[in-house]
Structure formats: structure tokens, C-alpha cells
Amino acid sequence: MEKGSPGRRPGCLSMKSSVSWPFLFSSNDSHVQPSIFVLLGIPGLENAYQWISIPFLVMYLIALLGNGAMLLLIGIDRGLHAPMYYFLCMLAFTDAVLCSCIVPKLLSIFWFSSMIIYFEACLFQMFVIHMFTSLESGVLLAMAFDRYVAICNPLRYATVLTNKIIFKIYIANLIRGVLIVIPCPAMASRLPYCMTNIIHHSYCDHMAVVKLACADTTVNSAYGLTVVLLVIVFDVIFISVSYVLILRTVYSLPSKAARSKAINTCTAHICIILLFYTLGLFSFLTHRVGHNVSPYVHILMANFYLLVPPVMNPIVYGIKTKEIREKAFKIFHINALPTSH
């Protein structure tokens, strides 16, 4: 890494390589703002970076290929142009963006020690990560609503979930995510950072950045918790209500075969819900109350929360959804025919 240019204020922390990171800043009487932050990656596991990079790279490639294939398959096959698959497209797009927000920078830290991120880029990454996390939760809620209508009101399915309604649901989720999340980077940008610009994390998480401020951050912390309550808790409650109503309808069906078929249409969605919210709960608890947990455990959990669902979602839906599986095999065989002659 290059040292800061003459006349710039040096940082107060030296890395293992004995290079002092520059603390570039602009200031006035009430505000001190760094020009750059330094992402340490996963502190405590520096000696294993080359090995750790392999599973992260593999998971990232699987996530991109799996979600890209899902978008392509649903886009080109008119037989999959139905509400459930439109929601699945939203999920695949959200997953691709989420993992692309963190993994390329993380790999650059692992491979090239490229730890510097500009202040504005850090705030933008913070906004995109938290906004798309909110969006993913909202899409999972919309998918629960889709399953509720399909099972509890099947005769009204086509009239309730029209293309116009689906579009409005997605736009409403986007607006909710933007309005709820944008105060986080906005408030973080107004804090004074006059001591250090070194983030002990692999990406610009809201609280990881706010902790660097030399000011009272109670409001920031409280708002971050409020966002979790407004988004995650709200969505989980309504998803739970949807499935209570679904189960009540399913177990009122007279035929065992009908009950089994109805449950099977929900299994992939249930698996994805459990994966996303369980990882989120563990990440939240290790950050808020896991004070005795090693820092690298918290950072790994935060990365897995954003990376594992994008990896598993297309796999789960590919295995559990008969229509997607059959269409994928059909396309594979069509493409394979010319090479067999």
C-alpha cells in the first residue's frame, strides 16, 4: 500500500506490515469527515485469508450462476410467467445484488490487501446492503401472501395477483426500503470521525462505521434497532399469520393427497424463510448481546447472513419446485442434442 502524500495527517494505527494508514479528512468547527475508511476484513484470521477466500469465491460463483440461471429460465419460458415465479425473479435479483455488494471487496482484501474504501463509497455500500436486506425480507413476505392466496382463495388467485398488483408490491417494497434505510448513512455522514478511520469489519455495516465516531451515537444505535423491528419483526409476524391461515386451510382439506400437495407448494418458501431469518437472528444476537464472542465469529456470521441465502435459494427452489426442475432439464436436453450427433 502507498503512504499518504505529504501534508496529510497520518493514521494512529499501524498494521502488521508496519504501514501507517492515512487519515485524510475535511473539517470545520463542528464536523470532521474522513476521505477514506480502511476495512480490515476478518481480524484474527489474517493468516488464513488465502484459504478462506476459496469457499467465499465458490459460494459467490454459485450464487451468481444460480440466480442468473433462475432469472434467465423464468424470463425465456412463458410457461413460468406466473405470480410465484415473478416473486422468485425479484428474490433472485435481490440475492445477486446483495452478494455482489460484499464479496468482490472481501476477495480484494484477501488477495491484494486492498483495504481502502472511500467515505462516500462506504456510505453507499451501507445503504445498498441494508436496503436490499429489507427488500429481500419484503419479497419473502410477498411470497407468503402469494401462497396464502393460492391455497386459501384459489378461485381468486388470478384476479388478486395480477401483473399490476405484483408490480405495485415490488415498488412498495423498494420505497419502504429506501425510506427506512436512507437515514442510516445520512446520520452516519454527519458524525465526527476524529480518532481513527479503521473499520474492524469486512464491509461498511452501519454500526461498525458508527462505532468509529467520537460523539454520542445513541440515536444511531436506536434507529438501527428500530429498522430491524420495523422491517424484520413486522415481516416475520405477517409471514407467521399467513402460514397459520394456510395450515388451517390445509388441514381442513378432506383428502390426504390434497393436503400433501398443498404443503409441497410451500416447502421451498418455508426453507428459505427459515434460512434467511435464522442466520439474521444469529448475526443480530452476536452483535447486540454476544460480547464474549470473538470478533471474527461476528464478522463471519454477518457475511454468511448476506451470502448463504443467495447461494441456497436457487438450489432449494430448483430441487423443490417441479416446474422449474422440469424446465431446466428440458432446456439442458435441447442444448445437448446437437452435441450427441
Secondary structure, DSSP 8 states (H G I E B T S, - for coil): -----TTS-EEEEE-TT--EEE--EEE-SS-EEESEEEE--STT-GGGHHHHHHHHHHHHHHHHHHHHHHHHHHHH-GGG-SHHHHHHHHHHHHHHHHHHHHHHHHHHHHHH---EEEHHHHHHHHHHHHHHHHHHHHHHHHHHHHHHHHHH-GGGHHHHS-HHHHHHHHHHHHHHHHHHHTHHHHHHHTS---S--EESSSS--HHHHHTT-SS--HHHHHHHHHHHIIIIIHHHHHHHHHHHHHHHHHTT-S-HHHHHHHHHHHHHHHHHHHHHHHHHHHHHHHHHT-TTS-HHHHHHHHHHHHHHHHHHHHHHHHHH-HHHHHHHHHHHHHHHTGGG-
